[in-house]
Amino acid sequence: MSTICVCPKGCGWPGEELLKDELAMGRTQITEEELEAFLYLQRTSFTPDRYDVFQHNCNHFSQSLLRFLGAKPLPTYIATLPDRVLETVLGRIVRPIVDASVSLRKLELRKSQTLNPKP
């Protein structure tokens, strides 16, 4: 769980060595300053506390960003992956475990922020 991060291609999770596909989503006329303003506004929507593995994750951020850039939407096979997982028996079994794990991590983050507030 994280907030919005900006880094060079390949430096983020899971790392360039694990990324198999690269999709051209189009070109944009959006300036770097406009992009930075968009990211600044989105920071309150995409926080660790609002993260949900299935309903509010990095793919949802990517979809929002692509829409802002005027690019192609996220491919359906990516955008619908969480729903397809949850439609399976295993997905329905695993969801409560994943949700509990994420909730615990959020609680740990809140505690650490309380104990170590930002200056």
C-alpha positions in Angstrom: 0.0 0.0 0.0 1.3 3.4 -0.9 0.3 6.7 -2.2 1.0 8.2 -5.6 4.7 7.9 -6.4 6.6 9.2 -9.4 9.7 7.4 -10.6 11.6 6.5 -13.8 10.3 3.6 -15.9 11.0 0.3 -14.3 12.0 1.5 -10.9 8.7 0.9 -9.2 7.1 -2.3 -8.0 7.3 -5.1 -9.1 10.5 -4.0 -11.0 11.4 -3.9 -14.6 12.6 -7.5 -14.7 9.1 -8.7 -13.8 7.2 -6.5 -16.2 6.4 -8.5 -19.3 4.2 -6.1 -21.4 4.3 -2.5 -22.4 1.2 -1.0 -23.8 1.1 2.2 -25.9 -1.9 4.1 -24.7 -1.6 7.1 -26.9 -0.1 10.6 -26.9 -1.2 13.6 -24.8 -1.1 17.3 -25.1 -1.1 17.6 -21.3 1.9 19.6 -20.0 4.2 18.4 -17.2 2.8 21.2 -15.0 -0.8 20.1 -15.7 0.1 16.5 -14.9 1.7 17.6 -11.6 -1.4 19.5 -10.7 -3.6 16.4 -11.5 -1.3 14.2 -9.3 -1.5 16.8 -6.5 -5.3 16.7 -6.6 -5.4 12.9 -6.8 -3.2 12.5 -3.7 -6.3 12.6 -1.4 -8.1 9.9 -3.4 -5.3 7.5 -3.6 -3.9 7.1 -0.1 -3.0 4.0 1.9 -6.1 4.4 4.0 -8.4 4.3 1.0 -6.6 1.4 -0.7 -8.7 -1.7 -1.5 -7.0 -4.6 -3.3 -10.2 -5.2 -5.3 -12.1 -1.9 -5.6 -9.6 1.0 -5.3 -6.1 0.0 -6.4 -3.3 1.0 -8.8 -5.4 0.0 -11.8 -8.1 2.5 -10.7 -5.5 5.2 -10.4 -4.1 4.2 -13.9 -7.7 4.4 -15.3 -8.1 7.9 -13.8 -4.8 9.1 -15.1 -5.4 7.7 -18.6 -8.8 9.5 -18.7 -7.1 12.8 -17.7 -4.4 12.3 -20.3 -7.0 11.7 -23.0 -5.5 8.3 -23.7 -7.0 4.9 -24.4 -8.7 3.3 -21.4 -7.1 0.5 -19.4 -7.6 -2.7 -21.3 -10.6 -4.7 -20.2 -8.5 -7.7 -19.2 -6.6 -5.5 -16.7 -9.5 -3.4 -15.5 -11.8 -6.4 -14.8 -9.2 -8.6 -13.2 -10.3 -8.0 -9.6 -14.0 -8.7 -10.5 -13.0 -11.9 -12.4 -11.0 -13.1 -9.4 -13.9 -12.4 -7.0 -16.3 -14.3 -9.3 -14.3 -17.5 -8.6 -14.8 -19.8 -5.6 -11.2 -19.2 -4.6 -11.6 -15.5 -4.9 -14.6 -15.5 -2.6 -12.7 -17.6 -0.1 -9.6 -15.5 -0.2 -11.2 -12.0 -0.1 -11.9 -11.9 3.6 -8.3 -13.0 4.3 -7.0 -10.3 2.0 -9.3 -7.7 3.4 -8.3 -8.5 7.0 -4.6 -8.4 6.0 -5.0 -5.0 4.4 -7.0 -3.7 7.3 -4.3 -4.8 9.7 -1.6 -3.0 7.6 -3.7 0.2 7.5 -4.0 0.0 11.3 -0.2 -0.4 11.6 0.4 2.6 9.3 -2.0 4.7 11.4 -0.2 3.7 14.6 3.2 4.5 13.1 2.0 7.9 11.9 0.6 8.6 15.4 3.9 7.6 17.1 6.1 9.3 14.5 4.2 12.3 13.2 5.6 14.2 10.2 7.3 17.5 11.1 
